[in-house]
């Protein structure tokens, strides 16, 4: 099915990779399209992509599952779920609700100091490297 879809796009889709797994065992891996048009370079099956905002969809689904299961209240203040030591750094933290985080209406600003600029640059430059998750935690 994957190859059939790739054939139907007639080269209009940029390089992409598919990998389907079961816990602990490899099932299927394939790639199609090009990572470069000039020169034409096929996409390798082990190519890494920057996923950026795609994770927002998965985060939102997980949050709505928690709401559906009664484990999270959409209208509860974030201090219900996050340590006070974390939320006290935000202006008006008492008024920020879970739903504000999903709708980008929390008024929490992204820090943009000199350190943040260097961090963003480092993340951009290292985006395809294997970086252990625990090395990103402060």
DASUL-V386032 format. One record per residue. N is the residue number from 1. RES is the residue in one letter. BURIAL is b if it has 9 or more other ideal C-beta (glycine too) atoms within 8 Angstrom, else e. Layout:
{{N RES BURIAL} {N RES BURIAL}}
This chain:
{{1 X e} {2 X e} {3 X e} {4 X e} {5 X e} {6 X b} {7 X e} {8 X e} {9 X b} {10 X e} {11 X e} {12 X e} {13 X e} {14 X e} {15 X b} {16 X b} {17 X b} {18 X b} {19 X e} {20 X e} {21 X e} {22 X e} {23 X e} {24 X e} {25 X e} {26 X e} {27 X e} {28 X e} {29 X b} {30 X b} {31 X b} {32 X b} {33 X b} {34 X b} {35 X b} {36 X e} {37 X e} {38 X e} {39 X e} {40 X e} {41 X e} {42 X b} {43 X b} {44 X e} {45 X b} {46 X e} {47 X b} {48 X e} {49 X e} {50 X e} {51 X e} {52 X e} {53 X e} {54 X e} {55 X e} {56 X e} {57 X e} {58 X e} {59 X e} {60 X b} {61 X e} {62 X e} {63 X b} {64 X e} {65 X e} {66 X b} {67 X b} {68 X e} {69 X e} {70 X e} {71 X e} {72 X b} {73 X e} {74 X e} {75 X e} {76 X b} {77 X b} {78 X b} {79 X b} {80 X e} {81 X e} {82 X e} {83 X e} {84 X e} {85 X e} {86 X e} {87 X b} {88 X e} {89 X e} {90 X b} {91 X e} {92 X e} {93 X b} {94 X e} {95 X e} {96 X b} {97 X b} {98 X b} {99 X e} {100 X b} {101 X b} {102 X e} {103 X e} {104 X e} {105 X e} {106 X b} {107 X b} {108 X e} {109 X e} {110 X e} {111 X e} {112 X e} {113 X e} {114 X e} {115 X e} {116 X b} {117 X b} {118 X e} {119 X e} {120 X e} {121 X e} {122 X e} {123 X e} {124 X e} {125 X e} {126 X e} {127 X e} {128 X e} {129 X e} {130 X e} {131 X e} {132 X e} {133 X e} {134 X e} {135 X e} {136 X e} {137 X e} {138 X e}}
